[in-house]
Amino acid sequence: MLFADWKQHFETGNKGVIGKNIAALKRFTQKARDFLARPNHSSQRIISKVLSAASQRMGNPKAYGHPAHLTMEISSACQLRCPLCPIGNDSLTRKPQSMSMETYKTVVDNIGDYLYHINLNGMGEPTLNKHIEEMIVYAKKKDIYVDLYTNFQLQDQKMIEGLITSKLDAVLIAVDGATKESYEHYRVGGEFEVILENIRFLVEARKRLQSKTPEINIQFINFDYNHSELTQMKELVRSLGADNLYVKRPFLFWGSDDKEKDHNYIPKQEENNLSLYQADDSGDVSWVGTQKKMCELLWSSAVVLADGSISPCCFDYDGKVVFGNVNETPFRKIWNNSKYQRFRRQNKKDWKSIPLCHDDFEGGCPNMFMQPEDWLIKFN
């Protein structure tokens, strides 16, 4: 290799490294800004957050802080049958149920003072839980940010108003198509007219009740068959009076028996740079993102399934890995028990040896290749 070639090779390599470092610095800076901008800081939460971050940085299997974020699966049932969802393709083996108010209160009472955020989702539709408004109110008494993701196929306008009066902070509504045909192609069992009517009512009720919340966000999953509708989607969101449009980049659970059909939903990389997957000549797919060394979420968040079981991951759709049940043991004791610490230790050592992290998704768990903001992109 000539000197000029070496020089070009060195400069090109350096540019790549510098570019990655700059991107990482920007991401860190934005996260720091977002953290400082949170309105629900307290000394307990800040100290806990710092301790959790330090534990993760050191790779200590014991998390000295408490989780800042909690996913509370208040329902594991759903009335729709979306093809890529474990409920929709019948690969979910857990029984459908709603979380009891007693279970919910037990968790909030035990660690609510340390929580910044509760998401009321899991595998199911949260509005199917009759206690949803009471649950939101209970968390808000501890100044916890509460949001949820919904198919919004509600037949009850009183519940829609209840989401406002209970002080829900934000809602993400799944409108995965700009037309009736496109929407109902994936949201099997859903009605396009119903979801649009409910969004209009939510926007009108929020204005009538003179409330600033919830923030009304619309989700559009970027599939191969609908990605040409993005401009049309932006116009639809604007006409509905919603606040934001978020484009979600789909991922593939294992479980469906029709792998080829599942792959047809994924946008082709050369046609759409929003795809998270790349395919080889054999048709197998892998993530576009860079592989991580360990999952940092194991030190900062957890999932409470509908029956009260504690799982480390929001993608453990069948509850295969549980470390205890809050109806039997307080959450804080489960958070650092021997099973939880053993899981953190193994994830740090070799996450690919853990079936939950490696085998439940094509290409491995999304959390091992990207940040949460990578698959949900604001697109106003």
C-alpha positions as CSV (number, residue, x, y, z in Angstrom):
1,M,0.0,0.0,0.0
2,L,1.4,3.4,-1.0
3,F,1.8,6.2,1.5
4,A,-1.1,8.1,0.0
5,D,-3.3,5.0,0.3
6,W,-2.2,4.6,3.9
7,K,-3.0,8.3,4.6
8,Q,-6.4,7.9,3.0
9,H,-7.1,4.7,4.9
10,F,-6.1,6.3,8.2
11,E,-8.2,9.4,7.6
12,T,-11.2,7.5,6.5
13,G,-11.0,5.2,9.5
14,N,-10.6,8.2,11.8
15,K,-13.6,9.9,10.3
16,G,-15.6,6.8,11.0
17,V,-14.5,6.6,14.6
18,I,-14.9,10.4,15.1
19,G,-18.4,10.2,13.6
20,K,-19.4,7.4,16.0
21,N,-18.0,9.3,19.0
22,I,-19.8,12.5,18.0
23,A,-23.1,10.6,17.5
24,A,-22.6,9.0,21.0
25,L,-21.8,12.3,22.5
26,K,-25.0,13.9,21.0
27,R,-27.1,11.0,22.2
28,F,-25.6,11.3,25.7
29,T,-26.1,15.1,25.7
30,Q,-29.8,14.7,24.6
31,K,-30.4,12.1,27.3
32,A,-28.9,14.4,29.9
33,R,-31.1,17.3,28.8
34,D,-34.2,15.1,28.8
35,F,-33.4,13.8,32.3
36,L,-32.8,17.4,33.7
37,A,-36.1,18.5,32.1
38,R,-38.2,16.0,33.9
39,P,-40.7,17.7,36.2
40,N,-40.9,14.9,38.8
41,H,-37.4,14.9,40.3
42,S,-36.9,14.2,44.0
43,S,-33.8,13.5,46.0
44,Q,-34.9,9.8,46.3
45,R,-35.3,9.4,42.6
46,I,-32.1,11.2,41.7
47,I,-30.0,9.2,44.1
48,S,-31.5,6.0,43.0
49,K,-31.0,6.8,39.4
50,V,-27.3,7.7,40.0
51,L,-26.7,4.5,42.0
52,S,-28.4,2.3,39.3
53,A,-26.3,4.0,36.5
54,A,-23.1,3.4,38.5
55,S,-24.0,-0.2,39.1
56,Q,-24.5,-0.8,35.4
57,R,-21.3,1.0,34.4
58,M,-19.3,-1.2,36.8
59,G,-21.2,-4.3,35.6
60,N,-22.1,-5.0,39.2
61,P,-24.9,-7.7,39.2
62,K,-26.4,-6.0,42.2
63,A,-28.3,-2.8,41.3
64,Y,-27.8,-0.4,44.2
65,G,-30.6,1.9,43.0
66,H,-34.2,1.0,42.2
67,P,-35.7,1.0,38.7
68,A,-36.6,4.4,37.3
69,H,-39.0,2.9,34.8
70,L,-41.6,0.2,35.2
71,T,-43.8,-1.5,32.6
72,M,-47.0,-2.6,34.3
73,E,-48.9,-5.0,32.1
74,I,-52.4,-4.2,33.4
75,S,-53.9,-6.4,30.7
76,S,-52.5,-9.4,28.8
77,A,-55.7,-9.7,26.7
78,C,-56.4,-8.0,23.3
79,Q,-59.4,-7.8,21.1
80,L,-57.4,-7.5,17.9
81,R,-55.3,-10.1,16.0
82,C,-52.3,-8.4,14.5
83,P,-50.2,-10.9,12.5
84,L,-46.8,-10.1,13.9
85,C,-48.0,-10.0,17.6
86,P,-47.7,-13.1,19.7
87,I,-51.4,-12.7,20.6
88,G,-52.4,-12.2,17.0
89,N,-50.6,-15.3,15.7
90,D,-51.5,-17.4,18.7
91,S,-48.0,-18.0,19.9
92,L,-48.7,-16.5,23.3
93,T,-49.3,-19.3,25.8
94,R,-50.1,-17.2,28.9
95,K,-53.7,-16.9,29.7
96,P,-55.3,-13.5,29.1
97,Q,-56.1,-11.6,32.3
98,S,-56.3,-8.1,33.8
99,M,-54.0,-7.0,36.7
100,S,-55.9,-6.6,39.9
101,M,-56.0,-3.2,41.6
102,E,-54.4,-4.8,44.7
103,T,-51.4,-6.1,42.8
104,Y,-50.9,-2.7,41.1
105,K,-51.1,-0.8,44.5
106,T,-48.7,-3.3,46.1
107,V,-46.0,-2.3,43.5
108,V,-46.6,1.4,43.5
109,D,-46.6,1.5,47.3
110,N,-43.4,-0.5,47.4
111,I,-41.2,1.5,44.9
112,G,-43.3,4.4,43.7
113,D,-41.1,6.9,45.5
114,Y,-38.2,5.9,43.2
115,L,-40.1,5.7,39.9
116,Y,-40.0,8.4,37.3
117,H,-42.2,6.6,34.8
118,I,-44.8,3.8,34.5
119,N,-46.0,2.5,31.2
120,L,-49.3,0.6,31.4
121,N,-48.6,-1.9,28.7
122,G,-47.3,-5.4,28.1
123,M,-48.6,-7.7,25.5
124,G,-52.3,-6.7,25.9
125,E,-54.6,-3.8,25.4
126,P,-54.6,-1.6,28.6
127,T,-58.0,-0.1,28.1
128,L,-59.5,-3.6,28.7
129,N,-58.7,-3.2,32.4
130,K,-61.7,-1.7,34.1
131,H,-59.5,-0.2,36.8
132,I,-57.3,1.8,34.3
133,E,-58.5,5.3,35.4
134,E,-58.0,4.4,39.1
135,M,-54.6,3.0,38.4
136,I,-53.5,6.2,36.6
137,V,-54.8,8.4,39.5
138,Y,-53.0,6.2,42.1
139,A,-49.6,6.6,40.3
140,K,-50.1,10.3,39.8
141,K,-50.5,10.8,43.6
142,K,-46.8,9.9,43.8
143,D,-46.0,12.2,40.9
144,I,-45.1,9.4,38.5
145,Y,-45.2,10.0,34.8
146,V,-47.8,7.6,33.3
147,D,-48.3,6.8,29.6
148,L,-49.8,4.0,27.6
149,Y,-50.0,2.6,24.1
150,T,-53.4,1.6,22.7
151,N,-55.3,0.3,19.7
152,F,-58.0,2.8,20.8
153,Q,-60.9,0.6,19.7
154,L,-63.0,1.9,22.6
155,Q,-66.8,1.9,22.5
156,D,-67.0,4.0,25.7
157,Q,-66.5,7.7,25.4
158,K,-66.7,8.0,29.2
159,M,-63.4,6.1,29.4
160,I,-61.9,8.4,26.9
161,E,-62.8,11.3,29.1
162,G,-61.5,9.4,32.1
163,L,-58.0,9.2,30.5
164,I,-58.0,13.0,30.6
165,T,-59.5,13.6,34.0
166,S,-57.2,10.9,35.6
167,K,-54.2,13.1,34.4
168,L,-52.7,10.5,32.0
169,D,-49.5,12.2,30.7
170,A,-49.3,10.7,27.2
171,V,-51.0,8.2,24.9
172,L,-49.6,6.6,21.8
173,I,-52.5,5.5,19.5
174,A,-51.8,2.8,16.8
175,V,-53.0,4.0,13.5
176,D,-50.9,1.9,11.2
177,G,-52.4,3.0,7.9
178,A,-53.7,6.2,6.3
179,T,-56.6,4.4,4.7
180,K,-59.2,1.9,5.8
181,E,-57.7,-0.8,3.6
182,S,-54.2,-0.3,4.9
183,Y,-55.1,0.1,8.5
184,E,-57.4,-3.0,8.7
185,H,-54.8,-5.1,6.7
186,Y,-52.6,-5.3,9.8
187,R,-55.0,-4.3,12.7
188,V,-57.1,-7.3,12.2
189,G,-60.5,-6.9,13.9
190,G,-60.0,-3.1,14.2
191,E,-62.2,-0.6,12.5
192,F,-60.7,2.5,10.9
193,E,-63.7,4.7,11.4
194,V,-63.9,3.8,15.1
195,I,-60.3,4.8,15.8
196,L,-60.5,8.1,13.9
197,E,-63.8,9.0,15.7
198,N,-62.2,8.2,19.1
199,I,-59.2,10.4,18.3
200,R,-61.4,13.3,17.3
201,F,-63.4,12.9,20.5
202,L,-60.2,12.7,22.6
203,V,-58.9,15.9,21.0
204,E,-62.2,17.7,21.5
205,A,-62.6,16.5,25.1
206,R,-59.1,17.6,26.1
207,K,-59.9,21.1,24.7
208,R,-63.4,21.2,26.4
209,L,-61.9,20.1,29.7
210,Q,-59.1,22.6,29.4
211,S,-56.5,20.0,30.0
212,K,-52.9,20.0,28.7
213,T,-52.7,16.3,29.0
214,P,-52.6,13.7,27.7
215,E,-50.1,14.4,24.9
216,I,-51.8,12.8,21.9
217,N,-49.4,10.8,19.8
218,I,-50.2,8.7,16.7
219,Q,-48.1,5.7,15.8
220,F,-47.6,4.5,12.2
221,I,-45.8,1.1,11.8
222,N,-43.6,1.4,8.7
223,F,-44.3,-1.8,6.8
224,D,-43.4,-2.8,3.3
225,Y,-46.9,-2.4,2.0
226,N,-47.7,1.0,3.6
227,H,-44.4,3.0,3.7
228,S,-45.6,5.0,0.7
229,E,-48.4,6.5,2.8
230,L,-46.1,8.4,5.2
231,T,-47.0,11.9,3.6
232,Q,-50.6,11.0,3.7
233,M,-50.3,9.9,7.4
234,K,-48.8,13.3,8.3
235,E,-51.8,15.0,6.7
236,L,-54.2,12.7,8.5
237,V,-52.6,13.4,11.9
238,R,-52.7,17.1,11.3
239,S,-56.4,16.9,10.3
240,L,-57.2,15.0,13.5
241,G,-55.6,17.6,15.7
242,A,-53.2,15.2,17.3
243,D,-49.9,16.4,18.7
244,N,-47.3,14.2,17.1
245,L,-46.7,11.4,14.6
246,Y,-44.3,8.7,15.5
247,V,-43.0,6.1,12.9
248,K,-42.4,2.7,14.5
249,R,-39.9,0.4,12.8
250,P,-41.2,-3.2,13.1
251,F,-39.3,-6.2,14.5
252,L,-40.0,-9.9,14.3
253,F,-40.9,-12.1,17.2
254,W,-40.3,-15.8,16.8
255,G,-43.5,-17.7,17.1
256,S,-45.3,-17.4,13.8
257,D,-45.2,-20.6,11.6
258,D,-45.0,-18.6,8.4
259,K,-41.5,-17.0,8.4
260,E,-41.7,-15.9,4.7
261,K,-45.0,-14.2,5.3
262,D,-43.6,-12.3,8.3
263,H,-40.6,-11.2,6.3
264,N,-42.9,-9.6,3.7
265,Y,-43.9,-7.0,6.3
266,I,-40.4,-5.7,6.7
267,P,-39.5,-2.8,4.3
268,K,-36.7,-3.6,1.9
269,Q,-33.5,-1.9,3.0
270,E,-32.7,-0.5,-0.4
271,E,-36.2,1.0,-0.8
272,N,-36.6,2.4,2.7
273,N,-33.9,3.5,5.1
274,L,-36.2,3.1,8.1
275,S,-35.9,-0.6,8.1
276,L,-34.1,-2.1,11.1
277,Y,-33.3,-5.4,9.3
278,Q,-31.0,-6.4,6.5
279,A,-31.5,-9.8,4.7
280,D,-28.8,-12.1,3.3
281,D,-29.1,-14.2,0.2
282,S,-30.8,-17.0,2.0
283,G,-33.5,-14.7,3.3
284,D,-32.4,-14.7,6.9
285,V,-32.5,-11.3,8.6
286,S,-30.2,-9.5,11.0
287,W,-30.2,-6.1,12.7
288,V,-28.7,-3.1,11.1
289,G,-27.6,-1.7,14.5
290,T,-24.4,-2.2,16.3
291,Q,-24.3,-5.1,18.8
292,K,-24.1,-4.1,22.5
293,K,-22.0,-5.8,25.2
294,M,-24.8,-6.0,27.7
295,C,-28.4,-4.7,28.3
296,E,-28.3,-1.6,30.4
297,L,-32.0,-1.8,31.0
298,L,-31.5,-4.7,33.5
299,W,-30.3,-2.0,36.0
300,S,-32.9,0.7,35.3
301,S,-36.2,-1.0,34.5
302,A,-38.4,-4.0,35.0
303,V,-41.7,-5.5,33.9
304,V,-44.6,-6.5,36.2
305,L,-46.8,-9.0,34.3
306,A,-50.6,-9.1,34.7
307,D,-50.4,-11.9,37.3
308,G,-47.8,-10.0,39.4
309,S,-44.7,-11.9,38.1
310,I,-41.5,-9.9,37.6
311,S,-39.7,-10.2,34.3
312,P,-36.5,-8.4,33.3
313,C,-37.6,-7.5,29.8
314,C,-40.6,-6.0,28.0
315,F,-40.0,-8.4,25.2
316,D,-40.5,-11.5,27.4
317,Y,-44.0,-11.8,26.0
318,D,-44.6,-15.3,27.4
319,G,-43.2,-14.7,30.8
320,K,-40.5,-17.4,30.3
321,V,-38.0,-15.6,32.7
322,V,-39.5,-14.5,36.0
323,F,-37.7,-13.8,39.3
324,G,-40.6,-13.7,41.7
325,N,-44.1,-12.5,42.2
326,V,-45.1,-9.3,43.9
327,N,-48.2,-10.9,45.4
328,E,-45.8,-13.2,47.4
329,T,-42.6,-11.1,47.8
330,P,-42.1,-7.3,47.9
331,F,-40.7,-5.9,44.6
332,R,-37.6,-4.5,46.3
333,K,-36.6,-8.0,47.6
334,I,-37.1,-9.5,44.1
335,W,-35.1,-6.7,42.4
336,N,-31.8,-7.9,43.8
337,N,-32.5,-11.6,44.6
338,S,-30.0,-14.3,43.5
339,K,-32.0,-15.0,40.3
340,Y,-32.0,-11.4,39.1
341,Q,-28.3,-10.9,39.9
342,R,-27.4,-14.2,38.2
343,F,-29.2,-13.0,35.1
344,R,-27.4,-9.6,35.0
345,R,-24.1,-11.4,35.4
346,Q,-24.8,-13.8,32.6
347,N,-26.1,-11.0,30.3
348,K,-22.8,-9.1,30.8
349,K,-20.7,-12.2,30.3
350,D,-22.4,-13.6,27.2
351,W,-25.9,-12.4,26.4
352,K,-26.2,-14.7,23.4
353,S,-26.1,-17.7,25.8
354,I,-29.5,-16.6,27.2
355,P,-32.5,-17.8,25.2
356,L,-34.6,-14.8,26.1
357,C,-32.0,-12.4,24.7
358,H,-30.9,-14.4,21.7
359,D,-33.7,-16.7,20.6
360,D,-37.1,-14.9,21.0
361,F,-36.4,-12.6,18.0
362,E,-35.0,-13.0,14.6
363,G,-31.5,-11.5,14.9
364,G,-31.6,-11.4,18.8
365,C,-33.4,-9.0,21.2
366,P,-33.9,-5.5,19.8
367,N,-32.5,-4.0,23.1
368,M,-29.1,-5.6,22.3
369,F,-28.7,-3.7,19.1
370,M,-30.3,-0.3,19.5
371,Q,-31.7,2.3,21.8
372,P,-35.5,2.6,22.4
373,E,-35.6,5.9,20.4
374,D,-34.2,4.0,17.4
375,W,-37.4,2.2,16.6
376,L,-39.9,5.0,17.4
377,I,-39.0,8.1,15.5
378,K,-40.8,11.5,15.7
379,F,-41.9,12.4,12.3
380,N,-43.9,15.7,12.3
